[in-house]
Amino acid sequence: MSTHRFTPNPVHVALAAIVSLSVVGCATRPASKAASASPRFDIEGTWSWLQDPWEGEFVLTKKGDSYTGTLDDVVEGTFGDKILDVEVSGDHIKFARYGRFGVQHWEGTLEEKDGRLTITDGRWTKGGDSGTFSAEKKK
């Protein structure tokens, strides 16, 4: 019976080392999580909005790290439409309005000037329809 000696292939050894280091590196890193920086704007509260000729108010409420809310349209006569899917990134805000007439997606630019927080350049879309809106946070 002959003794077989294992002679490692240098390429296989190098690949094994790279894989081992990669696995160890991933295991020691903390789980990926968005950096918790202070939000630039305080969007929580009551807002007045205009989507000519429609207008009303919406209220955004913070729960944990996310926002929800309700929207009233006094011209349309719909009250309590749900606001979900609120996202704020830098000075950009977007959210979805779930109401009696379907889902509208709203987005715009947050701007603070002279102590007033507004949404400018607002656009809403619903299916193939779209339009503009503006909003201002009440004090």
QUIFEN-V73169 format. One record per backbone hydrogen bond with DSSP energy under -1.0 kcal/mol. CO is the residue of the C=O (numbers start at 1). NH is the residue of the N-H. E is the energy in kcal/mol with one decimal. If there is no record, write none. Layout:
co:nh:e
CO:NH:E
CO:NH:E
//
This chain:
co:nh:e
9:13:-2.1
10:14:-2.2
11:15:-2.4
12:16:-2.4
13:17:-2.1
14:18:-2.2
15:19:-2.5
16:20:-2.4
17:21:-2.4
18:22:-2.2
19:23:-2.5
20:24:-2.5
21:25:-2.5
22:26:-2.3
23:27:-2.1
24:28:-1.5
35:37:-1.6
41:43:-1.0
45:60:-2.6
46:138:-3.1
47:58:-2.1
48:136:-2.6
49:56:-1.8
50:134:-1.9
51:54:-2.5
54:51:-3.4
55:74:-1.5
56:49:-2.6
57:72:-3.4
58:47:-3.1
59:70:-1.5
60:45:-2.3
61:68:-2.2
63:66:-1.8
66:63:-3.5
68:61:-3.4
69:83:-2.8
70:59:-2.6
71:81:-2.1
73:77:-1.9
73:78:-1.4
78:73:-3.5
81:71:-2.2
82:98:-3.3
83:69:-1.7
84:96:-2.7
87:94:-2.2
89:92:-2.1
91:110:-3.8
92:89:-2.6
93:108:-2.3
94:87:-3.0
95:106:-3.0
96:84:-2.2
97:104:-2.3
98:82:-2.0
99:102:-1.8
102:99:-2.6
104:97:-3.2
105:125:-2.1
106:95:-2.5
107:123:-3.0
108:93:-2.5
109:120:-3.0
111:118:-2.8
113:116:-1.9
116:113:-2.4
117:137:-2.9
118:111:-2.4
119:135:-1.5
120:109:-3.0
122:133:-1.3
123:107:-2.1
124:131:-1.9
125:105:-2.8
126:129:-2.4
129:126:-2.5
131:124:-2.2
134:50:-2.5
135:119:-2.6
136:48:-2.8
//
